[in-house]
């Protein structure tokens, strides 16, 4: 099977059910399938063949979702491209991955060395005139999408996910998250990002309805959209969740009508999850995983008590382990390298054997995170292996210090990074965002109440906002670049 087999089935069984809602317009499953078939046929007429890589640099829209499914129907491979990239970044990445064509918006792409096509009136006319008779007969092992990391420094890494691996991701949405054919998913984060694209495509695969509400938007408008469209599911990154927590909620949880509120990407602190459950939605779940390796664990609303500080237990048919530097299992409670595998795990990064050898071994994916598992199988993160601080030969995990700083009533957000030191190898630097009214000396004294002396930061740097990626992950390398040089 391929992912488009399920789409064709929905078009036969429930042709009038809405597949996509965009503003005042909507596409039923019959109409969506019709567009997908003819778009696939038009792409074949442009010379796109099974196995060809095609760049998709489009706005978050019904057109974008149609193109994704049309490429799948024709057996081509999706290369997601971020519209915020510069023309040089777009050309460099499309060239590296070998895109035969880039589909883009009107007036947004100029590249002499790439073949491009615009989604304009001529495109729509050609799609409507196409016969729609392209049915790719490949199986689940056919490549579907290059699931790129979000960075644009150099070339993003990206494994080539197959149809079968992608369908296992959709199975996680169905069996672990609880989504199904009656759900109305509000698409509020870009389709370029792995989770945004995955949940939108997965909703169609499961027979639900995708409602487009693309960023940028104000927090109040997002709440109104959830209510107006009677959305049952929404995926939000931590940055947006924090904005929602700043809104008043005199009438109870702002998103209390949702069947499920999902977060993924950056890790939330336990205090933030508490606030989300109380003030935003009692049906909040947190998925831990990666764009490259898919979801690994899930933390559900009923996971309270000590396990609330974890990132949950493994999702359906997924194995999670903690190993040492020799890939040997460590006991429960011992910190080590996290690895996981499932039917969604790819074999490696496309055109990057060096990175593949580091992250993919013997069927396991190593995300680069450190953590431990308790005896009940709940996973706890202690940080990134590259973020670990080694001060005087002692391993220090930034997460522990960050949680201590966040427990201070005046601290809103924080990030702890390594500070190169001639004397100690590395010192500890803490960047904090506060509500005002607190000094460095007070925060250091607060740390000393719960942390061993060697874990107390050497200095605290006050900052207005922490630099974050589009999915809300703190960019610690940017903070490290701001540190002054230590002479001792």
C-alpha positions in Angstrom: 0.0 0.0 0.0 0.9 3.7 -0.4 -0.6 6.6 1.5 -2.8 7.5 -1.5 -4.7 4.1 -1.4 -6.4 5.3 1.8 -7.3 8.6 0.1 -9.0 6.8 -2.8 -10.9 4.7 -0.3 -12.2 7.8 1.6 -13.3 9.3 -1.8 -15.3 6.1 -2.5 -16.8 5.6 1.0 -17.5 9.2 2.1 -17.2 11.4 -1.0 -19.1 14.3 0.6 -17.1 14.5 3.8 -14.9 17.6 4.0 -11.3 16.8 3.6 -10.0 20.4 3.6 -11.4 23.7 4.8 -9.6 26.9 3.8 -11.3 30.2 4.6 -14.7 30.1 3.1 -13.9 27.3 0.7 -13.9 23.6 1.3 -13.0 20.4 -0.6 -14.8 17.2 -0.1 -12.9 13.9 -0.3 -14.3 13.4 -3.8 -13.0 16.8 -4.9 -9.7 16.5 -3.1 -9.1 13.0 -4.7 -10.0 14.5 -8.1 -7.5 17.3 -7.7 -4.8 14.9 -6.5 -5.2 12.6 -9.4 -5.1 15.4 -12.0 -2.2 17.1 -10.3 -0.3 13.9 -10.4 -1.1 13.5 -14.1 0.0 17.1 -14.8 3.3 16.5 -13.0 3.8 13.3 -15.0 3.2 15.4 -18.1 6.0 17.8 -16.9 8.4 14.9 -16.9 8.3 14.0 -13.2 8.8 10.2 -12.9 8.6 7.8 -10.0 11.6 8.2 -7.7 12.3 11.8 -8.8 12.8 14.4 -6.1 10.6 17.5 -6.3 11.0 20.6 -4.1 7.8 21.9 -2.6 8.2 25.6 -1.6 4.5 26.6 -1.1 2.3 28.5 1.3 0.4 26.6 4.0 -2.8 25.9 1.9 -5.0 23.4 0.3 -2.9 23.6 -2.8 0.2 22.6 -0.8 -1.6 19.5 0.6 -2.8 18.6 -2.8 0.7 18.8 -4.3 2.1 16.6 -1.4 -0.5 13.9 -2.1 -0.1 14.2 -5.9 3.6 13.6 -5.6 2.9 10.6 -3.5 0.4 9.3 -6.1 3.0 9.6 -8.9 5.7 7.8 -6.8 7.8 11.0 -6.6 9.8 12.1 -3.5 8.8 15.3 -1.6 11.6 17.7 -0.7 10.1 20.2 1.8 11.4 23.7 1.4 10.9 26.7 3.7 9.5 29.8 2.1 11.6 31.9 4.6 14.8 30.6 3.1 16.8 33.0 0.9 17.0 32.2 -2.9 20.6 31.1 -2.3 19.5 28.6 0.4 16.7 27.3 -1.8 19.0 26.7 -4.7 21.8 25.1 -2.6 19.4 22.7 -0.9 17.5 21.7 -4.0 20.8 21.2 -5.9 22.3 19.1 -3.1 19.3 16.7 -2.9 18.9 16.5 -6.7 15.5 18.0 -7.2 14.3 17.7 -10.8 11.7 20.4 -10.2 10.7 23.0 -7.6 7.0 23.9 -7.2 6.6 27.5 -5.8 4.3 30.4 -5.3 4.0 33.3 -7.8 7.0 35.6 -7.8 8.9 33.8 -5.0 11.6 31.7 -6.7 14.4 32.8 -9.0 17.1 30.2 -9.8 18.9 30.0 -13.1 20.2 26.5 -12.4 16.9 24.9 -11.3 13.8 23.9 -13.2 10.9 25.6 -11.4 7.1 25.9 -11.9 4.6 28.4 -10.4 1.2 27.6 -9.0 -0.6 30.2 -11.1 -3.6 30.4 -13.4 -1.8 28.4 -16.1 -1.0 25.6 -13.6 -4.7 25.4 -12.5 -5.9 25.3 -16.1 -3.4 22.5 -16.9 -4.4 20.5 -13.8 -8.1 20.7 -14.7 -7.4 19.5 -18.2 -5.2 16.6 -17.2 -6.8 13.1 -17.5 -6.1 12.0 -13.9 -5.2 8.5 -14.8 -1.9 8.2 -13.0 -2.0 5.4 -10.5 1.4 4.5 -9.1 1.6 0.7 -8.4 4.6 0.8 -5.9 4.5 -0.8 -2.5 5.2 0.6 1.0 9.0 0.5 0.5 8.9 3.3 -2.1 10.5 6.6 -0.9 8.0 9.4 -0.1 9.6 12.3 1.7 13.0 13.7 2.7 12.2 14.6 6.3 14.7 17.5 6.7 16.0 19.0 10.0 14.9 22.6 10.4 18.2 24.3 10.2 19.5 26.1 7.2 23.2 26.5 8.2 24.9 24.4 5.6 22.8 21.5 4.3 20.0 20.1 6.5 20.2 16.4 7.2 17.3 14.4 6.0 16.5 10.7 5.9 14.4 9.4 3.0 11.1 8.1 4.6 9.1 5.5 2.7 5.4 5.2 2.4 5.3 2.4 5.0 7.4 4.4 7.5 5.1 7.4 7.0 2.0 5.2 7.5 3.4 4.0 10.8 3.7 7.7 11.9 0.0 8.0 11.1 -0.7 4.9 13.1 0.9 6.6 16.1 -1.5 9.6 15.6 -4.4 7.1 15.5 -3.6 4.7 18.3 -1.4 6.7 20.7 -2.8 10.2 20.2 -6.4 9.0 19.5 -7.1 10.8 16.2 -9.7 9.4 13.8 -12.0 10.1 10.8 -14.4 12.3 12.8 -11.6 14.8 13.9 -11.3 18.3 12.7 -7.6 19.2 12.8 -6.6 22.9 12.9 -3.4 23.2 10.9 -1.7 26.1 12.7 2.0 25.4 12.2 3.9 25.4 8.8 3.6 22.3 6.6 7.4 22.7 6.0 8.0 21.4 9.5 7.9 17.6 9.9 5.2 17.6 12.5 3.0 20.2 10.7 3.2 18.3 7.5 2.8 14.9 9.2 -0.4 15.8 11.1 -2.0 17.5 8.1 -1.2 14.6 5.8 -2.1 12.1 8.6 -5.5 13.7 9.1 -6.4 13.1 5.5 -5.0 9.6 5.6 -7.3 8.9 8.6 -10.3 10.5 6.9 -10.6 13.6 9.1 -10.8 17.3 8.1 -7.9 19.7 7.8 -8.7 23.3 8.6 -6.0 25.7 7.5 -5.1 28.5 9.9 -1.5 29.3 9.0 0.8 31.6 10.9 1.4 34.4 11.6 -1.6 35.1 13.9 -2.3 36.6 17.3 -3.0 34.2 20.2 -6.5 35.5 20.6 -7.2 34.8 16.9 -6.1 31.2 17.4 -8.5 30.6 20.2 -11.3 32.1 18.2 -10.5 29.9 15.2 -10.6 26.7 17.4 -14.1 27.7 18.6 -15.4 29.0 15.2 -14.3 25.9 13.3 -15.2 23.5 16.1 -11.8 22.0 15.9 -11.1 18.8 17.9 -7.3 18.6 17.5 -4.5 21.1 17.2 -0.8 20.8 17.3 1.2 23.8 18.7 4.8 24.4 19.4 5.8 25.5 22.9 6.4 29.1 21.8 2.7 29.5 20.9 1.6 27.7 24.0 3.5 30.2 26.1 1.7 33.1 24.4 -1.7 31.4 25.0 -0.8 31.1 28.7 -0.5 34.9 28.9 -4.2 35.3 27.9 -6.9 35.7 30.5 -9.2 32.7 31.0 -12.1 33.8 33.3 -14.5 31.2 31.9 -12.2 28.1 32.2 -9.6 26.5 30.0 -9.2 28.5 26.7 -9.1 25.4 24.5 -11.2 23.2 26.8 -13.4 22.0 23.9 -10.5 20.3 22.2 -10.5 16.5 22.1 -6.7 16.7 22.2 -4.1 19.5 22.3 -0.7 18.2 21.1 2.8 19.6 21.6 6.0 18.4 20.1 9.4 19.9 19.2 11.0 21.7 22.1 10.7 20.2 25.6 8.2 21.8 28.0 9.1 22.2 31.7 6.7 20.4 34.2 5.4 23.7 35.5 4.5 24.7 32.0 2.6 21.4 31.4 0.7 22.0 34.7 -0.3 25.4 33.5 -1.4 24.1 30.1 -3.6 21.4 31.6 -5.2 23.9 34.0 -5.5 27.0 31.9 -5.6 25.8 28.2 -6.8 22.2 27.8 -7.2 19.3 30.2 -6.6 16.9 27.2 -3.0 17.9 26.6 -0.4 15.4 25.3 3.3 15.9 24.7 5.1 13.9 22.0 8.8 13.4 22.3 10.7 12.4 19.1 12.3 14.0 16.2 11.7 15.0 12.6 14.2 12.4 11.5 13.2 9.5 13.7 9.5 10.1 14.3 7.7 10.0 17.6 9.2 7.9 20.5 7.2 8.6 23.6 4.0 10.3 24.7 3.0 11.9 28.0 -0.8 11.8 28.6 -2.9 13.9 31.0 -3.3 11.0 33.3 0.5 10.7 33.7 0.8 12.6 36.9 2.9 12.5 40.0 6.7 11.9 39.6 6.3 10.7 36.0 5.0 14.1 35.1 8.6 15.2 35.0 9.2 12.7 32.2 8.4 12.8 28.5 6.2 9.8 28.8 6.2 6.1 27.8 6.8 4.6 24.3 4.2 5.1 21.6 2.6 2.1 19.8 5.1 -0.5 18.6 8.2 1.5 19.5 11.2 0.4 21.5 13.1 2.9 23.6 16.4 2.1 25.3 19.2 3.8 27.2 22.8 2.7 26.4 26.3 3.7 27.2 29.0 4.8 24.8 29.6 1.2 23.8 25.9 0.7 23.1 25.4 -1.5 26.1 22.1 -1.2 28.1 22.4 0.6 31.3 20.2 -0.1 34.5 17.0 1.8 35.2 17.7 5.2 36.6 21.2 5.5 35.0 21.8 8.3 32.5 22.9 7.3 29.1 22.3 7.8 25.4 18.7 7.5 24.2 18.0 5.3 21.2 14.7 4.1 19.7 13.3 2.2 16.8 9.9 1.3 15.2 8.5 0.7 11.8 8.9 4.4 11.2 12.7 4.4 11.6 14.6 5.1 8.4 18.0 3.6 7.5 20.0 6.8 7.5 20.4 10.3 6.1 20.2 10.8 2.4 23.6 11.6 0.8 25.3 11.9 4.2 27.1 8.6 5.2 29.1 10.2 8.0 26.1 11.6 9.9 24.2 8.3 9.2 26.9 6.2 10.8 26.6 8.4 14.0 22.8 8.5 14.2 21.6 5.2 12.7 23.0 1.9 13.8 21.6 -1.7 13.7 18.1 -0.4 13.1 18.2 2.1 16.0 18.0 5.9 15.7 20.2 7.9 18.1 18.7 11.4 18.4 21.7 12.8 20.4 19.7 13.1 23.6 20.7 12.0 27.0 18.3 10.6 29.6 17.2 7.7 31.8 14.2 5.4 32.1 12.5 4.4 35.3 11.5 0.9 36.1 8.0 1.6 34.7 9.3 2.5 31.3 8.9 6.3 31.5 11.7 8.3 29.8 13.3 11.3 31.4 15.5 13.8 29.5 18.7 15.2 31.0 19.9 17.1 28.0 21.6 16.9 24.6 24.9 15.0 24.5 26.4 18.0 22.8 25.0 20.3 25.4 26.4 18.4 28.4 28.8 20.5 30.4 32.1 19.0 31.7 33.4 21.1 34.5 36.6 19.9 36.0 36.0 16.4 34.6 32.5 16.2 36.1 29.5 15.8 33.8 26.7 18.4 34.4 23.3 18.3 32.8 21.9 21.7 31.9 18.3 20.6 32.4 18.8 20.2 36.2 20.0 23.8 36.5 17.4 25.1 34.2 14.6 23.5 36.2 16.1 25.0 39.4 16.1 28.5 37.9 12.6 28.1 36.6 11.4 27.3 40.1 12.1 30.9 41.0 8.9 33.0 40.8 10.6 35.8 38.8 12.1 33.6 36.1 10.0 33.1 32.9 12.5 31.2 30.8 16.1 30.1 30.9 18.9 28.2 29.0 22.2 27.0 30.5 25.2 26.5 28.2 28.8 25.5 28.5 31.4 28.4 28.9 34.9 27.5 27.7 37.3 28.0 30.6 41.2 27.7 30.7 41.0 26.5 34.3 38.0 24.2 34.5 37.6 23.1 30.9 34.1 24.4 30.9 32.1 26.7 33.3 28.4 27.1 33.5 26.6 30.2 32.0 22.9 30.8 32.6 20.8 33.0 30.4 17.5 34.0 32.0 14.3 35.9 31.0 12.7 37.4 34.1 9.6 39.3 35.1 12.0 41.9 36.7 12.8 42.5 40.3 15.5 39.9 40.8 19.3 40.1 40.8 22.1 37.8 39.7 23.1 37.3 43.3 19.6 36.3 44.3 19.3 33.7 41.5 22.7 32.2 42.4 21.7 32.0 46.0 18.5 30.3 44.9 20.6 27.7 42.9 22.7 27.0 46.0 19.7 25.9 48.0 19.1 22.9 45.8 22.3 22.3 43.7 25.7 21.1 44.6 28.3 23.9 44.5 29.9 22.7 41.3 26.5 22.9 39.5 25.9 26.6 40.4 26.4 28.9 37.3 29.5 31.0 37.3 27.4 33.9 35.9 23.8 34.8 35.1 23.1 36.8 32.0 19.7 38.6 31.7 18.2 38.6 28.3 14.9 39.8 26.8 14.1 36.7 24.9 15.8 33.4 24.2 16.7 32.7 20.5 14.5 29.9 19.2 14.0 28.0 16.0 10.7 27.9 14.1 9.5 25.0 16.2 10.4 26.6 19.5 13.7 24.9 20.2 16.2 27.1 22.1 19.3 27.8 19.9 22.0 27.4 22.5 24.8 27.9 20.0 23.6 31.5 19.5 23.8 32.1 23.2 27.2 30.5 23.4 28.5 33.0 20.8 27.5 35.9 23.1 29.7 34.7 26.0 32.8 36.8 26.8 36.1 35.1 26.8 37.3 33.7 30.2 40.9 34.2 31.1 40.8 31.8 34.1 
